[in-house]
Amino acid sequence: MPVFHVLLTVIGFAGLGIAACYSVLTLIAALVWRRRLSPAPSARLPPVTLLKPLCGAEPGLYKHLRGFCQQDYPEYQIIFGVRDPADPACAVVERLIAEFPQLPIDLVINPHQHGSNCKTSNLINMLTRAQHDLLVMADSDAFVGRDYLGTVTEPLLDRRVGLVTCAYRGVPTPNVWSRLGAMYINEWYVPSVLLAWLFGYEGYVSGQTMCIRQETLRAIGGLQAIADYLADDHRLGELVSALGLRIVLSPYVVAGEHHEQTFESLARHEMRWMRTIQVLRPRSFRLIFLSFSLPLALAGLVLATAGALAPLATWNLFALTLALRLALHFLHRTYGKQSLFGDMWLVPIRDGLLCWVWFRSFFTSRVTWRGTEFDVDANGFMRRLT
């Protein structure tokens, strides 16, 4: 047997083995996460200020924000913030203020820009109205149940904890591009986060939910310290960890709705996410394709069968990887009301698109966020392009 064929077989088997192992581990991580129990509500939950930065009246905004006004929590204040008084989100907030007169709700309208990151700048403007030491920052597209605030703030009763965050799941609209976007979150990104968590990693922070004390925020230099970063949430986690405080991943899973209407909007969104990962993991980013289980297994199958040494074993490994990949797909669909088998045909498209976005991210430093284009350097600093 030629040495070249042996080499192809070895490389192919290695790819198939890595793909199968990764698929097994991510499925285990997702199943273990499912078995986590939320802590019992504490009788001494402190008052909380909830910060909700807004930009535009995205679809479903009223429904999403209304859930935050219906929390089973003893005392909390909500601050909404926009940069433009003509922002249509203002009308949604005014509706909520009229609907919940007993709830302290403030609307901050302030165009002042503190850095390149508009969301963080908005939060800085809102923070001046915060009445309580405990802060919860949550994205506008998140929707939650009544137990959200009690669950995510509970870990901060431990003074060794400096920051609490949440995993999240994507909830798509019927549009196919929206469904592909939700699959990116549910079937690749979050499983990789849970796998790192399973092995003890405590550095993950998601902007969907960040809970922190004001004293901790002051100790790291305030939100101004992260106002120019693309990955503002990750940078916040780094600064909190540097104080010797823990970051806790709450058992609460936040739902975030996807509204991708076109391939172009999906590609822009995922390019920003991929560039963020590239900035955070510059050394390991080139090897991230090892987490693309199905494409990696397919490439391994092609190489191994070209070597023609053990075709049956290669097909068995490929079949195992495919079965595990589909199991992960089905597992995340049991969260909502989606048809279990309705999007199975999108799995190879989703994984192929993931490879394409990863490859393309090596050739651009530009990202688009809320309609504005930025250049992102190797350190994660954003520079607005005019």
Secondary structure, 3 states (H helix, E strand, C coil): CCHHHHHHHHHHHHHHHHHHHHHHHHHHHHHHHHCCCCCCCCCCCCCEEEEEECCCCCCCHHHHHHHHCCCCCCCEEEEEEECCCCCCHHHHHHHHHHHCCCCCEEEEECCCCCCCCHHHHHHHHHHCCCCCCEEEEECCCEECCCCHHHHHHHHHHCCCEEEEEEEEEEEECCCHHHHHHHHHHHHHHHHHHHHHHHCCCCCCCCCCEEEEEHHHHHHCCCHHHHCCECCHHHHHHHHHHHCCCEEEEEEEEEEEEECCCCHHHHHHHHHHHHHHHHHHCCCCHHHHHHHCHHHHHHHHHHHHHHHCCCHHHHHHHHHHHHHHHHHHHHHHHCCCCCCCCCCHHHHHHHHHHHHHHHHHHHHCCEEEECCEEEEECCCCEEEECC
